[in-house]
Amino acid sequence: MLPSEPSTSAAGIGFDEPLDMLLSCHQKVLRFCGQLDKLPHYVAEHGVNPAVVNTCQGILRYFDVAGPLHHADEERDLFPVLAERAPDCKPLLTEISIEHITLEGMWHRLREQLQALADGNVAALDTLLSEAFTARYRDHIYHEETTLIPLGRLHLTAAELAALGESMTTRRTD
């Protein structure tokens, strides 16, 4: 695997702490963004080798599986409860939902390129798209961590947090 930024996610975080789990997911996204940032230079220097293929496969797997689950955790479970408990945050929730749609659209274009790169096409990766995707994801994470997560900590009850954690668990076991 390409050298990556160190992971700062805490070991042992579980769905019984759903807001912390969302933060942990953000740390994983940042790690993959770091790998995406390094990928063009690495490929230019080393070509497509097993490290590039493994890195591409890891990035693909994360954003194809965990990314959509994370967005579903927020949109299907966290947002409705927050909208009910703090109605004034509805514009923020709409804004974050739009960010999700934008990121998903960018991902679909980038995904094709990463798959082609993993298949040996050295010229497949559009560096500008990759840079835009990682920059936008970093901004999105900052936005959520400075607004959404604090609102969740402020407004959600222990029972609501427990229900959120259970739903997140169920989403991953069904």
C-alpha positions as CSV (number, residue, x, y, z in Angstrom):
1,M,0.0,0.0,0.0
2,L,1.1,3.5,-0.6
3,P,2.4,5.4,2.4
4,S,-0.6,7.0,4.1
5,E,-1.3,9.6,6.7
6,P,-1.4,8.0,10.2
7,S,-4.8,7.0,11.3
8,T,-6.1,8.9,14.3
9,S,-9.2,6.9,14.8
10,A,-9.6,5.5,18.2
11,A,-9.5,1.7,18.6
12,G,-12.5,0.2,20.2
13,I,-15.1,2.7,19.1
14,G,-18.4,0.9,18.5
15,F,-21.9,1.7,17.5
16,D,-22.9,2.2,21.1
17,E,-21.2,5.6,20.6
18,P,-22.7,6.5,17.2
19,L,-21.4,10.1,17.0
20,D,-17.9,8.9,17.8
21,M,-18.3,6.2,15.2
22,L,-19.2,8.9,12.6
23,L,-16.0,10.8,13.6
24,S,-14.0,7.6,13.3
25,C,-15.4,7.1,9.8
26,H,-14.3,10.6,8.9
27,Q,-10.8,9.7,10.0
28,K,-10.8,6.7,7.6
29,V,-12.1,9.0,4.8
30,L,-9.2,11.4,5.5
31,R,-6.7,8.5,5.3
32,F,-8.0,7.5,1.9
33,C,-8.0,11.1,0.8
34,G,-4.3,11.2,1.7
35,Q,-3.7,8.1,-0.4
36,L,-5.5,9.7,-3.3
37,D,-3.4,12.8,-3.0
38,K,-0.2,10.7,-3.2
39,L,-1.3,8.4,-5.9
40,P,-0.5,10.5,-9.0
41,H,3.1,11.2,-8.0
42,Y,3.6,7.6,-6.9
43,V,2.3,6.3,-10.2
44,A,4.4,8.7,-12.2
45,E,7.5,7.5,-10.3
46,H,6.7,3.7,-10.1
47,G,4.0,3.0,-12.7
48,V,1.1,0.7,-11.9
49,N,2.5,-1.9,-9.5
50,P,0.9,-4.2,-6.9
51,A,1.0,-1.3,-4.3
52,V,-1.0,0.9,-6.7
53,V,-3.5,-1.9,-7.4
54,N,-3.9,-2.6,-3.7
55,T,-4.3,1.1,-2.9
56,C,-6.9,1.5,-5.6
57,Q,-8.8,-1.5,-4.5
58,G,-8.9,-0.3,-0.9
59,I,-10.1,3.1,-1.9
60,L,-12.7,1.6,-4.2
61,R,-13.9,-0.8,-1.5
62,Y,-14.2,2.0,1.1
63,F,-16.1,4.5,-1.0
64,D,-18.3,1.9,-2.6
65,V,-19.4,0.3,0.7
66,A,-18.6,2.3,3.8
67,G,-19.1,5.7,2.3
68,P,-22.8,5.1,1.3
69,L,-23.4,3.4,4.7
70,H,-22.0,6.5,6.5
71,H,-24.2,8.8,4.4
72,A,-27.2,6.6,5.1
73,D,-26.5,6.7,8.9
74,E,-26.7,10.4,8.8
75,E,-29.5,11.0,6.3
76,R,-31.9,8.2,7.4
77,D,-31.3,8.2,11.1
78,L,-29.4,11.2,12.5
79,F,-31.0,13.9,10.3
80,P,-34.6,13.1,11.1
81,V,-34.0,13.1,14.8
82,L,-32.1,16.3,14.7
83,A,-34.7,18.0,12.6
84,E,-37.3,17.0,15.1
85,R,-35.3,18.0,18.2
86,A,-33.8,21.2,16.7
87,P,-36.0,22.4,13.8
88,D,-33.8,25.4,13.2
89,C,-31.0,23.1,11.9
90,K,-33.1,21.9,8.9
91,P,-31.3,24.2,6.4
92,L,-28.0,22.7,7.6
93,L,-29.3,19.2,7.1
94,T,-30.4,20.1,3.6
95,E,-27.0,21.6,2.9
96,I,-25.1,18.5,4.1
97,S,-27.4,16.3,2.1
98,I,-26.6,18.3,-1.0
99,E,-22.9,17.9,-0.2
100,H,-23.4,14.1,-0.1
101,I,-25.0,14.2,-3.5
102,T,-22.1,16.2,-4.9
103,L,-19.5,13.9,-3.4
104,E,-21.3,10.8,-4.7
105,G,-21.4,12.3,-8.2
106,M,-17.7,13.1,-8.1
107,W,-17.0,9.6,-6.7
108,H,-18.7,7.9,-9.6
109,R,-16.5,9.7,-12.1
110,L,-13.4,9.1,-10.0
111,R,-14.3,5.4,-9.4
112,E,-14.1,4.6,-13.1
113,Q,-10.7,6.2,-13.3
114,L,-9.4,4.3,-10.2
115,Q,-10.7,1.0,-11.6
116,A,-8.9,1.8,-14.9
117,L,-5.7,2.6,-13.1
118,A,-5.9,-0.6,-11.1
119,D,-6.4,-2.4,-14.4
120,G,-3.1,-0.9,-15.7
121,N,-4.1,2.3,-17.5
122,V,-1.4,4.7,-16.1
123,A,-3.1,7.7,-17.7
124,A,-6.6,7.0,-16.4
125,L,-6.5,9.2,-13.3
126,D,-7.6,12.8,-13.7
127,T,-5.5,14.5,-11.1
128,L,-7.7,17.6,-11.0
129,L,-10.8,15.5,-10.3
130,S,-8.9,13.6,-7.6
131,E,-7.7,16.8,-6.0
132,A,-11.2,18.4,-6.2
133,F,-12.7,15.2,-4.6
134,T,-10.3,15.1,-1.7
135,A,-10.5,18.9,-1.1
136,R,-14.3,18.8,-1.1
137,Y,-14.4,15.7,1.2
138,R,-12.1,17.4,3.6
139,D,-14.3,20.5,3.6
140,H,-17.4,18.4,4.1
141,I,-15.8,16.6,7.0
142,Y,-14.8,19.9,8.6
143,H,-18.4,21.2,8.1
144,E,-19.9,18.1,9.7
145,E,-17.5,18.0,12.6
146,T,-18.0,21.7,13.5
147,T,-21.8,21.8,13.0
148,L,-23.5,18.5,12.7
149,I,-21.8,16.4,15.4
150,P,-21.9,19.2,18.0
151,L,-25.7,19.6,17.3
152,G,-26.1,15.8,17.8
153,R,-24.2,16.0,21.1
154,L,-26.3,18.9,22.3
155,H,-29.7,17.7,21.3
156,L,-29.9,13.9,21.2
157,T,-30.9,12.0,24.3
158,A,-29.2,8.8,25.4
159,A,-32.2,6.8,24.1
160,E,-32.0,8.5,20.7
161,L,-28.2,7.9,20.5
162,A,-28.8,4.2,21.4
163,A,-31.4,3.9,18.6
164,L,-29.0,5.6,16.2
165,G,-26.3,3.1,17.1
166,E,-28.7,0.1,16.8
167,S,-29.8,1.3,13.3
168,M,-26.2,1.8,12.2
169,T,-25.4,-1.8,13.4
170,T,-28.5,-3.2,11.6
171,R,-27.6,-1.4,8.4
172,R,-24.3,-3.3,8.4
173,T,-25.6,-6.7,9.3
174,D,-28.6,-7.0,7.0
